Amino acid sequence: MKLKERIQNNLVEIQTKGLKRKLASPCGIDLSSNDYLGLAQDERLKNAMIEGVRREGIGSTGSRLLRGERDCFAEVEKQFAEFKGTESSLYFSSGYQANIGLLQTFLEADDIVFSDELNHASLIDGMRLSNARKIIFRHLEVDEIAKLLKETGCKGQKFLVTESLFSMDGDIAPLQKYAEICAETNTNLIIDEAHAVGIYGRKGSGLIGHFKIEKDVFLSINTAGKALGVSGAFIAGDIWAIEYLINKCRSFIFSTAPLPATADALKVALEIVETEKGSRERLLNLSRFFRELLNENGILVPLDNSQIVPILIGDSKKAVKIAESLQAKGFDVRAIRPPTVPENTSRLRVSLNVGLTKEIMREFIIKLNKEFNRK
């Protein structure tokens, strides 16, 4: 069989299962992006980036260990570390790059890494790239992970890896309990704050700050392309850990540095997040309203207080059909299917943002109800 024939057969199988993907530009009311605070279109960030481009040009021209380094990167890393309550931070071009690099760097052959079964693909791939032993625990099962950490012998280091706010279910990890268990078992706690940074905590630094466990966390990963509205990701932690990443992290060392102007935009984004608490509060208030209204209309969703609301459909083809129908009615909501989520849990993943209104939410639920009741 020729390669082309093999690939075509695989694509047919993907299509048959209702799992074929296609690219689609934004169209209609935003219910699917991660621009939770609307900062991607904020004029203050746009102007900061324009000025950054005028000063630095377009490309960084090389890796940060060569000519790609800029003072603006060091400045925003210092600002982010202060924002996060850590000694230092390091800026990467993407969250995926940060996650695979971090885990590949710190996990060694005699180590054991304990991972929530619903962790993001970038965390999973980072663990696969390491030589550590992997142990998967059931989603958010505190008793199970406590037992595993206490009873599993290890010649090297133990690591617990989790998201703080899970991207497909919108549920929050019991970080305080994890921190206590890790302290008791000498386990290094790594937390991916991708969907929490910018939203939770007294100054919007994330759920680590919300639960006040900064001193109990080894490293956190914080993407800047979601609530912060720009791109890239920060790994935050102690100086010695960040220095080790600079010297050993392959995805950092061998990557061209980000567009320097992103650092200028991020400086402004961090200032806005920290000072404009009202936007963060509005987002979570919208979440409570939306979840309650869905349940009142017979569309059962968890009452977790996060901006990510999963509406379970089950069948992949049905999820796609409902999403396409809602898109045609002006609502940009997307179907999420395996392997992004487990089999038979295809869903509409509604991502709320501060630009939405209660009227829009009511209209969306009316249209959604009609799709659910359609034979």
N, C-alpha and C positions, 0 to 999 in steps of 0.2 A: 504494500500500500504506500502510495506517495504521500509526502507530508501534507500537501494541499488537501488531498482526499481525507486524510485523518482529521485535519482541522475542521473541514466542512462537516464531517460526521459528528464531531464534538459539538459544533455550533447547532446542528439540528437537534441533538439531545438537549442542549441548554434551552432551545426554543420550545421543545415539546414539554419541558417541565415548567414553562412559564418563568424562566430565569434569565432570559436574554436581556442584556442592558443596551441602552442607547443614550447618546448624549443629547441633552436638551437645555437650551439657554433659558434663563429666568423669564417668566411671562405670567402676569397676574399678581395677585396679592401674595406677598411672601409668607409662606407657612412652612418653609423647608430649609432656609439657610441657617447658619450659625451666627448671624450678625445680630445677636440678641439685644444689644444696646443701640443699634443703628449707627455705630461709629464708622462703618465702612464708607458712609456717604456724608460724614460730618465735615463741614467746610474747614474747621480748624485743623483736622488731620490732613485734608487735601492740601491746604496751604503750607503746612509744615513739610509735607513730602515734596511739593514743588520747590520750596527753598532748598531742601536737601539735594535735589537733583541739580539745581543750579550751582550749588557749591561743590558737589562730589562727582557729578556726571551720572551716567546711567548704570554701568556695570562696575562691580568691585574689582574686576580684572585678575583675580587669583584667590587662592585660599587665604585664610586669615593668618596663617603662619608664614605666608610670603607677602606679596604686595596688597593683598585683599583686606588687611587690617585698617581700621579707621578709628579716630578718637571718638566718633559718635557711638561706635559699638561699645567701647569701654564705659562711656557715660551712661548709656541706657542700661547696661548690665548692672552698674552701681545703683542706679535708680530702682531697677527692678528688685535687686536684693534687699534694699531698704523697704520697698513696698511689701515684699514677701516675709520680711523679718529674718533673713538669713545673712550669713557673712559675705556670700558671693553668688554670682550667677553667670551663666554662659549662654550666648544667643546662637541658635541654630537656624538653618533655612526652613525647616519644617518640623512638626511634631513627630512625624514618622522617623525622620533622620535622628532626632534627639532620642527617641525611645530605643531604636535598634542599637544606636551607638552607646548609650548608657549601659544597657544590659550586657552587650557584648564586651564592654570594657571591664565591668566590675565583677561579673560572674565567672568563676574559675572552676577547674575540673573537680575539686573536692567539695564544692559548694552545693547547696540545695536551694532551689527557688520555689516558693509556694505561690500559686497564681489562681486568682478567681477565674472560674470557667467562662465568664462572659467578658474577660478583659479584651481590649482592642487588639486588632490584628497586628499593629506595630509592636505592642508589648509581647505578643506571642512570637512574632518573628525574631525579636531581639533575644528572647530566651532560647529559641531554636539555634541562633547563631553562636550562642555560648556553649561551653562544655559542661555546664552545671547540670545536675539532676533536676528534673522538673516534676513537681507534684501539683496536680490540679485539685482545687477544692470547690465544693458546691457554692453557687452564688450567694454571697453574704452570710454564709453559715458560720457564725462565730464559734459555736461549740465544736464544730468539726475542725476548724483551723487551730483552735486552742489545743485540742487533743493532738493534732498532727505536729504542731510546733514543740509540744512538751515531750512527745514520745519518739520522735524521729531523730536518730543519731546522725551526727554530721562531723566529718573530719575538718571541714573548712568553715565557711560562713553560711549562715541562714539568711534568706531574704524573703520578705513578703511583698508581693507586687499587687497593687489594686488601683482601679480608678476611684476617684472620690465621688463623682457624679457619672453614672453610667450612661453612655451616649445613645443607647437604643431603648432602654427601659425608663430612663429618667429617674432612677432610684439612687439613693445616697448610701454609701458604705458606712458601717458603724466604726468610724475612724478612731473614736475615743477608746473603744474596746480593743481594736487592733493595736493601738499604741500601748495599752496596758499589757496585752499579751506579748508583744514584741519586747517590751522592757523586761518582762519576767523571763523570757526565753533567749535573751541575747540575740534577737533577730533584727536585721536591718530593714526598716520600713521604707518602701518606695511608693510614692503616690502620684498618679497621673491626674492632674487638675485641669485637664483640657477644657471641660465644659463648666467648670466651677469658678475658675479664675476670672475676675472682673465682676462677679455677681454676689458672692457670699462673703460674709465677714464684715467687721466694723468698717473697713476701708476698701472692701471689694477684692481682697487678696486671695479669696477662695475658702474652701471648707476646712483646710488646715488651720487657717486663721479663725474661722468661725468656731471650731472646736478647741482652739487654743492649745494645739499640740505641736507647735513649731519645733520645740526642742526634742521631740520624740521621733521626728522624721529624718531619715538619712538624706534622701534627695526627693525633690518634686519636679515634675515636668509640667510646664505651663504653656500651652499653645497661645499664640498671639493673633491667630487668624479667625478667632471666634468672637467672644465678647469684646476683645480689644480692637477688633476691626481691621487689623493689618495683615501680617503673615509671620511665619517663623515660630520659634518656640524657645523658651528659657528653661534651662535646668538650674535649679536653685539649691544651695546647700553650703556646707563648710568650705573654706578656702582650699584646704588640702584635697578635697574631693574634686573641686573644679580644676585645680592645677593638674590633677591626674588625668582628667578628661582632655585637657589641652594637649597633653603629652602622649596619650594612649588611644583616644577615641578615633577610630578609623573614619567614621562618617563625618567627623568634624575636620580631621586633618586633611582628608583627601577630597573635600568638597570646596567648590568656589564659594566665597563668602556671599552673603545676601546683598541685595541692592542696598547700598549705604543709606539712602533716603528713608528706608523703612524705619531705621533707628530714630530719625527725627519725628516721624509720625507716631511712633510708639511712646516717645517721651510725652507727647501731648495726650495720647490716649490714657496713659497711666495717671496723669494729672486729673483728667476728666473723671475717670472712674473713682478716684479717691475723693474728689471734692463734690461730685454730683450724685449724692446718695439717692436722691429722689428717683432717678431712672432705674436703679437697681430695685428699689422698693416697688415701683410701678410694675416692673416685669413679674415679680413674684405675686403681686396682687392679681395681675391678669391670669396667671397660672391657676390660682385658687378659683377665680371666677369661672374660667374655662372648664376646669375639671368638674366642678360642681354642676355646671350646666349640662355637660355631657351626661353625667350620671342621672340627672333629673330627666333627661330625654331617653333614658334606657340604654345609652351607650356607655358601658361600664369601663372605667379607667381607674387606675390607682389614684389616691388622693395625696400622693407625695407632692411636696411643694418644690417643684423644679419647672424650668421652662421647656423641658422635653416631655411631650405627652404621647405615649404609644397607644394607638387605636388598633387593637388586634383584629385581624381578618382571618388568618389561618392559611387559606389557600392562596398560592402565589398568583395564579392567573386572575382570581377574583380581586386581589389587592391592586393589581395593575389596572384592571378594568375600572374600579372605583376611583382610583387616583386620576386616570385619564378623563373620566367623566367630570370630576371636580375641577380639573385643570381647564376643561372646555367651558366651565361656568365661571372662570376667573380666579380660582384659588390654586396657587402653586404649591401643592402638597405632593409628595413623592411616595411611592411604594418601596418598602424595604423588605428584601427577600433573602433567603439563604444564598450564599454562606454567611452573609453579614449577620443574620439572626438564625437561631436553630430551626430545624425542619418543622413545618406546620405552624410557624409563628409569624408568618408574613404579616406586615402591618403598614398602616399609615403612621409615619413618624412626624408629628406636628411639632415644629420648633417655633415657639412664640418669640415675639420681639416687641419692643416698646412702641413701634409704629402702629400696632394694631389697636382696634377699639372694641368695646363690648358689642357694638352693633355689627361689626364684621364677624365676630365670633358667633353671634346669634344666627346670622345669615348662613355661615358655614355649616353650623349644626343642622339647620333646616334642610340644606342641600344634602348633607351627609345622611340624614335620616331617610330621605327619599331613596338614596342609593342602597341603604341597608334593607329597605322594605321592597325594593324592586325584585321581581321574580326572574 
